[in-house]
Amino acid sequence: MVSFGFTMIIFVCLLFLGVPIAICIGMSTLAALMMNGISGGFIAQLSFSGLDSFTYLAIPMFIMAGFVMETGGLSRRIVGFASTLVGRTTGGLGIVTVIACMFFAAISGSSPATVAAIGSMMVPSMVEKGYNRHFAGALTASAGSLGILIPPSIPMIIYAVTAEISIGDMFLAGFIPGAMVGIGLILTVYLIARHRGYVGQAEPFDASKVASAFWDAKWALLTPVIILGGIYSGVFTATEAACITVIYTLIVSLFVHKEISVKDIRPIVVKSAITTGCVIIILGFATAFARYLTMSQIPQLIGQAILQVTDNPMIILLIFVALIMFTGLFIETAAQILIYTPLFLPILVELGISPYHFGIILIVGTELALITPPVGVNLFVAKGITGSSMVQLTKAVVPFLLSMLLVQIALVFLPGVVTFLPDLAK
């Protein structure tokens, strides 16, 4: 336990010195291993063996699928269809942004990709219609975070592998919570829009335009059906689904919509590789750190300490919500999943909490971290789109943050909402 405390001190010090999160985790794990008389080279073995999983191949594939959709016009067609449905409502463009992010999230599995793809289209449109620029950016950053909650989701894959549970069932657990967060964001947009006078489109509802937009977007809307239908019907695994998604979106973009050419594939692959590289470095060191925790029996010691305070699983989950809200200010999504899963999951499972329930609470917590500075990745993407400062975006994102936090707290006390679909599928 002493070495663990020293490890945490090193981690926090490096974090506040501005050292990249992957290096913080790697250096603190290295220090812990050496304090226990273990060779420093062991961290390389732990990192490599931790990444030696067929399932993790889904990560670069879903990232690439998101970039293909962004470049190939599929995301634009999703926005067009959503606009014909709800564009006339008060705050219509904001509501369209949330719905479009929900659709795009069901394909890309990546929050930053969702913010970039939908934000690059919706933010200029909202600003042109009189929406506050900072509000538009904060909304897109918040709605884009649904990319890790609505299946397929890269963080869900990481959690399922770490917790040794079914990826398909974990995906099922995310549908209803994802819808709840989406509805919460839509209500927040509507209330703010009424207060500020953000009116919807003046043109009346036209069923023929809805049908036309649906037909134009049919190939994009079919993508989540193919992905999730294939997984739950047993035709292919989640990893194979990621590969099929890339092939499908490339075929549609190249030969159906014809909005990209073969020469555009190379930049897409390069961007995907760079993004994947950043994720994998963090994932490798975080996996090594999680292995160190297990070897040192730290989860058992922390579990005993928590159980001396309370054995009420709901109170423990609320403590966890507060903890992840704080650490999310500094620690990246994958790192939080790999650190907290071995620390809290054994305790909560012993107290009767479903690993899917804990997983969704954890994923929503990391979702909030994506829109809280200084590490809030989605805010940085939105900043690049809007030109707003981080202070302006941080102020504007508060109502959406509170909405998502309320849903997370509600999910703590409503485990049946999370486990309903996984139980139904058994």
N, C-alpha and C positions, 0 to 999 in steps of 0.2 A: 504493500500500500504506500510505503514511503517513496518508492521509485515512481509510482503512479502520480503522486502529488508533485514530485520534482518534474516529471514529464509535462504535467499540466502547466506548471510555472513557465517552463521553457516555451511551450506552445503559445501561451498568452503573451509572453514578452515578444516573441517573434512576430506574432499577429499585430501587435500594436506598433511594432517598428516598421510595418508595411511590407513585410516579407510575404511573397505569394503563398496562398493557402497550402498548395501541394508541398512546398518546401518546409513550411511550418510543421505539417504532419510528419513528413519524412525525417526531419532533424530531431523532433521530439521522440519519435519512435526509435531512432538510432540511439539517442541518449539513454532511453529506457532499457534497450537491449544490452548496451555496454555496461550499464549499472548492474545488470544481473549476470554479468560475466559471459554474455553471448556475443559471438563475433559479429562485427558490423556488417559483414557480407550476408548475414542471415536475412537482412531487410530486403535485399535483392531477390532472394529465394522466395520470401513471403509475398512480395509484390507480384512476382512472375506467376507463382502458383495460384495466387488469388485471382489473377486475370485469365487463367487457363480454363475458360468456360465457354462452351459453344453458345450459350445463351447471350453472352455479351456481344456477339457478332451483330445482334439486332441494333445496337446503339449507333454505329456508323451508318447503317442502312436507313434507319428512320431519320437521322439527321440529313442524309443526302436526299431522301424523299421530300423533306420540307423545303430544301433549296430548289429542287426541281419544280415543285408546285409554285413557289414564289416566282421563279423565272418563266415558267411555262404557261402562265395565265390561268391556272386552275383556281388559285385563290381569288383572282378578280371576278371570276364567274360565281363563286360562292357568295361574295359580297353583293353582286348584282341580284342574285336570287333573294337573299335576305332583305335587301332594300325594297323589293316589290312587295314583300310580306308585311313589314312593319315600318317602312319609311315614313308613313303619314302620321304615326303616333308622336305625341310630345316627346322630344328628345330622340326622335326616330333614328338619326344617324348614329347616336351613341348606342342605342339598342341594337342596331344593325351590326355595329362593331363587336358587341358581346356575342351575338349569335354567330357571326362569321368566325370569331375566334373559337367558339365551341365546335363548329364544323371542322375548322382547320386543325384543331387539337386532336380530333379523332383520326387524323391522318399522319401528322408529323411526329407527334410524341415529344416535341421540344417546345418549351416556352419562348426562348429568345427567337426561334424561327417563326413562331406564331406572331409575336410582336412585330418583327421586321416585315413579314409578308402582309399582314392585315394593316398595320400601322402606316406603311408607306402609301397605302391607298386611302385609308379612312381619315387620317389626321388632316391632310390638306383639304379634304372635302368638308370636314367639320369646321375647320378654321374659315373656309370660304363662306359657310352658312352662318357665321357669327358666333360659333362656339369659342370659348376661351381656349387658347393654345395649350396652356398648362393642364387644363381639365382634360382636353383631348388626349394628351400624352399620358397622363396618369391613368385614364380609363383604359387606353390600349395596353399599357403595361400590366394593369390588374387583370383584364380579360385574357391577355396572353398567357398569364400564369396557369390558366386552365389546361394548357398543354401538358402539364405533368399530372393532372388529376383525371381528365377524361381519357379513357383508353384509346389507342395504345399509348403507353407512357414509359419513357426511358427510366425515370426514377422508380417507377413501379417494378420494372424488370430487375433493377439493382436490389430493391428491397426483397422481392420474392426469392431471388437467388440467395441473398444473405440469410433470410429467415427460413429457407428451405421449404417453401410452400408453392402451390400451383400458380404460375403466372396467369393462366386463363381465369382462375377464380379471383385473383387479385384485380385483374381487369374488370371483371363483373362487379366487384365491390366498389369500383370507382364511379359507376354510371350515375346512381342516385345522388351521392354527394356532389358529383360534378354538376348535375342539374340544379341542385340546391344552391351551390355557389353562383352559378350562372343566373338563376332567378334573383338571388340577392343583389347581384351587380345591376341587373336590369331595373329592379325597384329603386336602387340608389340613383341610377341615371335618371329615371323618370321624375323622382322627387326633386333632384337638383335642377333638371330641365324646366320643370314647372316654376320653380323659384326664380330662375334666371331668364325665362322666356325663350328657351330653345324650342322653337316650333318644328313640326314635321313638314314633310313635303306637301305642297298645296294641291297636287293632282289627286283626283279621287281614285279609289280602289278599282283596278281593272284586272279581271280574272284572266283575260287574254295575255296581258303583260306578265302576270305571274306564271302562266303556263309556258310562255316563250322563254322567260328567264330560267325556269326549271329545266326546260329542254336544253338550253345552252349550257347549263351547269351539270347536266346529267352524268357526265363522265367523272367530274370531281366528286359529286355526291355519291356515286357508286363506289368510290374508293374505300370508305370505312365499312361498307357492306361486305366488300370482298375480303378485307383484312379480318374483321371480327367474325364474319360468317365462316370463313375458312378455318379460323382458330377453334371456334366452338363446335363446328361440325366435325372436327378431327381430321380435316383434309391436310392441314399443315400446322406446324408449330409456330410460336410467336416469332422465333428467329427466321424461319422460312417466310413468314408473313411479311417481315421487314424487307427481305430481298424481293419478294413479289411486288411489294408496294413501289419499290424503286423502278423495277422493270415496267410496271403498269403506268406509272406517272411519266416515265420517259417515252413510252409508246404513244400515249395520249398527247403529250407536249410536242413530240417530233412529227407525228404522222396524222393526228386528228386536228388539233388546234394549230399546229405548224407555227408556233410562236418562238420556238428555239430551233437551232440547227445543230449539226454534229459538232461544229467548232465551239458551241456554247457549253458542251459537256465538260471539257477540261477545266474551265474556271469553277464550275459547280463541284467537280471532284476535289479540286484544290481547297475550296472553302470548307467542304465537308471534312476533308482530312485534317485541316488546321483545327476546326472545332472539335473533332473527335480526339485529336492529340491532347488538347487541353483537358478534356474530360477523363481520358485514360490515365494521364499522369496523376491526377487527383485520386482517381479510383484505385490505382496501384498502391500508392502510399497509404491511403485510407484503409484498404484491405489489410495491409501489413499491420497497421495500428490496431485494427479490430482483432486480428489474430493474436497480437501481443496481449490485448485485454483478456482474451479467452484463456491463453496460456497462464497468465498471472492470477486467474480466478477473480479478477476485479468485479465482474458482474455479480458474482455471488456475495462479495463483501459489500457492494453498494446495495444489493437487495436486502441484506440483513439490516443495514443501517436504515433504509427506508421503512422496512417492516417494523422497526422499533418505534417509529414515529406514528405510522398508520398502516392498517392492512385493508383499508377501503380502496378498491381499485379505481373508483371514480375520482377520489381525491388525488390518488397517485397520477391519474391521467391529467387532471387539472394542473398539478404541479409540473407535469411534463410539458403541457401547453405553454405555461409561463416560461419554462426553461428554454424551450426551442424558439420561443418568440425572442428571447434575449440573445441566444447564441446565433440565431439566424442573422443578426446584424453583422456578424463577422465570418461565419463559416458557410461554405458553399454547399449546395444541395446534396450531391453524392457523398461528400464527407460526413454530413450530419446523419444520413441514412446508415452509413457503414459504422459510425461510432455509436449511435444510440440504439440500433437494433440489438446488438449483443448485450448492451447494458440494461435495457428495460424490458425487452420482450420475454426473457425467461421468468422474470418476477411476475409480470402481468398474466402470462399464460398459466402460471401456477395458481393465480388468484381467479382464474376462470375467464379472463379476457381473450377473445378471439384474436389470433394474429392478424386477421384481416381488419378488424376494428382498430387495433393499434397502428397498423400500417397506414390506414386512411388518415388517422389523426396526425401521424408523422408526415405524410405527404402534404396534407393541407398546411401543416406548420412550415414545411420547406417552401410551399407555395407563397406564404406570407413573406418569407425571407427574400423572395425574388423581387419584392417591391419595397423593401426597407433598406436604406443606405447604411453603411457604405458599400456593402457587397451586392446590393440589389441589382442583379444583371439586367432585368427587364427595364429598370429605370434608366440604365445607361443606353440601352437600345432606343428607348423612347426619347431620351435626351438628344441622341443623334438625329432623330426624325424631326423633332419639334424645334430644336435650338434653344429650349428652355434650360435654365440652370437646375442643378440638383436640388437646391433649396426650394425653388418654385414647384418642381415636380413632387417633392416630398410633402409640401403643404397640400397640394392638390390631391394626393393619393390617400390622404387620411380617411375620408368617408368610405372609400372602397376597402381600405384595410380593415376598418371597423366592421363593415358588412361581412367580410370573409371571416373575421375573428369570431363573430356571433354564430356563424354557421359551424365553425370548428367546435365551439363550446357546446352547441346543440348536439353535434354528432357524438360528443363524449357521453351524453346522457341518452342517446338513441342508437345503441349498438345494432338494433334490429334493422335500421335503415341501411347499414353497411353490409350486414350479413344476409339480408333477404335474398338477393340474387344468387350469391354463391351457394346458399342452402337449397334454393329452388333448383339449381342445376344438378344437384347430387341425386 
